[in-house]
Amino acid sequence: MSVENLNKKLSEHRLELAKQKGKSYMGIVPDNPGNIRKMRKDVARILTVLKSREKSL
């Protein structure tokens, strides 16, 4: 994936994560409670790939 695609996916994941956390903080039971953890890990993976590409340049 290109850097632009990774940045786009990163912003999408962060937005969705914020929405899910907001629901959780308001006391609404999320559809899939494990989804928040999965999204956090996805964000970390994308950041890892971006940092490794940055270092290789």
GROMACS elastic network, one bead per residue, 0.5 to 0.9 nm:
[ bonds ]
;  ai    aj funct       b0    kb
    1     4     6  0.81996   500
    1     5     6  0.62240   500
    1     6     6  0.65978   500
    2     5     6  0.52797   500
    2     6     6  0.63045   500
    2     7     6  0.86942   500
    3     6     6  0.50498   500
    3     7     6  0.61142   500
    3     8     6  0.85458   500
    3    50     6  0.70991   500
    3    53     6  0.85978   500
    4     7     6  0.51335   500
    4     8     6  0.61391   500
    4     9     6  0.86272   500
    5     8     6  0.50378   500
    5     9     6  0.61373   500
    5    10     6  0.84683   500
    6     9     6  0.50912   500
    6    10     6  0.59985   500
    6    11     6  0.86623   500
    6    46     6  0.66011   500
    6    47     6  0.86084   500
    6    49     6  0.85718   500
    6    50     6  0.75353   500
    7    11     6  0.62560   500
    7    12     6  0.86339   500
    7    46     6  0.81826   500
    7    47     6  0.88528   500
    7    50     6  0.83713   500
    8    11     6  0.53002   500
    8    12     6  0.62866   500
    8    13     6  0.86962   500
    9    12     6  0.50251   500
    9    13     6  0.60677   500
    9    14     6  0.85071   500
    9    43     6  0.86449   500
    9    46     6  0.81426   500
   10    13     6  0.51844   500
   10    14     6  0.61031   500
   10    15     6  0.85815   500
   10    42     6  0.83472   500
   10    43     6  0.60792   500
   10    46     6  0.65768   500
   10    47     6  0.78289   500
   11    14     6  0.50902   500
   11    15     6  0.61113   500
   11    16     6  0.86095   500
   11    43     6  0.88736   500
   12    15     6  0.52023   500
   12    16     6  0.62150   500
   12    17     6  0.85112   500
   13    16     6  0.51499   500
   13    17     6  0.59423   500
   13    18     6  0.85208   500
   13    39     6  0.64359   500
   13    40     6  0.82508   500
   13    42     6  0.76126   500
   13    43     6  0.65363   500
   14    18     6  0.61190   500
   14    19     6  0.86574   500
   14    39     6  0.79361   500
   14    40     6  0.82346   500
   14    43     6  0.70682   500
   15    18     6  0.51494   500
   15    19     6  0.63443   500
   15    20     6  0.87674   500
   16    19     6  0.50694   500
   16    20     6  0.62277   500
   16    21     6  0.85905   500
   16    36     6  0.89861   500
   16    39     6  0.81207   500
   17    20     6  0.51348   500
   17    21     6  0.60614   500
   17    22     6  0.84482   500
   17    35     6  0.87234   500
   17    36     6  0.63313   500
   17    39     6  0.62852   500
   17    40     6  0.72885   500
   18    21     6  0.51182   500
   18    22     6  0.60085   500
   18    23     6  0.86420   500
   19    22     6  0.50817   500
   19    23     6  0.63353   500
   19    24     6  0.86768   500
   20    23     6  0.51726   500
   20    24     6  0.62347   500
   20    25     6  0.86888   500
   20    30     6  0.70975   500
   20    35     6  0.84643   500
   20    36     6  0.67071   500
   21    25     6  0.60751   500
   21    26     6  0.85871   500
   21    30     6  0.89556   500
   21    36     6  0.73059   500
   22    25     6  0.51047   500
   22    26     6  0.62377   500
   22    27     6  0.87574   500
   22    28     6  0.87757   500
   23    26     6  0.51842   500
   23    27     6  0.64929   500
   23    28     6  0.52906   500
   23    29     6  0.73435   500
   23    30     6  0.69562   500
   24    27     6  0.52422   500
   24    28     6  0.54290   500
   24    29     6  0.62698   500
   24    30     6  0.65237   500
   24    33     6  0.89824   500
   25    28     6  0.74367   500
   26    29     6  0.88757   500
   27    30     6  0.89294   500
   29    32     6  0.84383   500
   29    33     6  0.77074   500
   30    33     6  0.55154   500
   30    34     6  0.89561   500
   30    35     6  0.85097   500
   30    36     6  0.89424   500
   31    35     6  0.84063   500
   32    35     6  0.54231   500
   32    36     6  0.80205   500
   33    36     6  0.63493   500
   33    37     6  0.79245   500
   34    37     6  0.54302   500
   34    38     6  0.63391   500
   34    39     6  0.87933   500
   35    39     6  0.60937   500
   35    40     6  0.85805   500
   36    39     6  0.51719   500
   36    40     6  0.62333   500
   36    41     6  0.87005   500
   37    40     6  0.51204   500
   37    41     6  0.62911   500
   37    42     6  0.86496   500
   38    41     6  0.51734   500
   38    42     6  0.61704   500
   38    43     6  0.87157   500
   39    43     6  0.61754   500
   39    44     6  0.85939   500
   40    43     6  0.51993   500
   40    44     6  0.63213   500
   40    45     6  0.87180   500
   41    44     6  0.50043   500
   41    45     6  0.61304   500
   41    46     6  0.86587   500
   42    45     6  0.50289   500
   42    46     6  0.62137   500
   42    47     6  0.85870   500
   43    46     6  0.52192   500
   43    47     6  0.61940   500
   43    48     6  0.85940   500
   44    47     6  0.51064   500
   44    48     6  0.60997   500
   44    49     6  0.87142   500
   45    48     6  0.50352   500
   45    49     6  0.63090   500
   45    50     6  0.86814   500
   46    49     6  0.51875   500
   46    50     6  0.62171   500
   46    51     6  0.86441   500
   47    50     6  0.50549   500
   47    51     6  0.60833   500
   47    52     6  0.85310   500
   48    51     6  0.51875   500
   48    52     6  0.61220   500
   48    53     6  0.85930   500
   49    52     6  0.51708   500
   49    53     6  0.61842   500
   49    54     6  0.85561   500
   50    53     6  0.51886   500
   50    54     6  0.61225   500
   50    55     6  0.87314   500
   51    55     6  0.62174   500
   51    56     6  0.86482   500
   52    55     6  0.51609   500
   52    56     6  0.62360   500
   52    57     6  0.88762   500
   53    56     6  0.51115   500
   53    57     6  0.65021   500
   54    57     6  0.55175   500
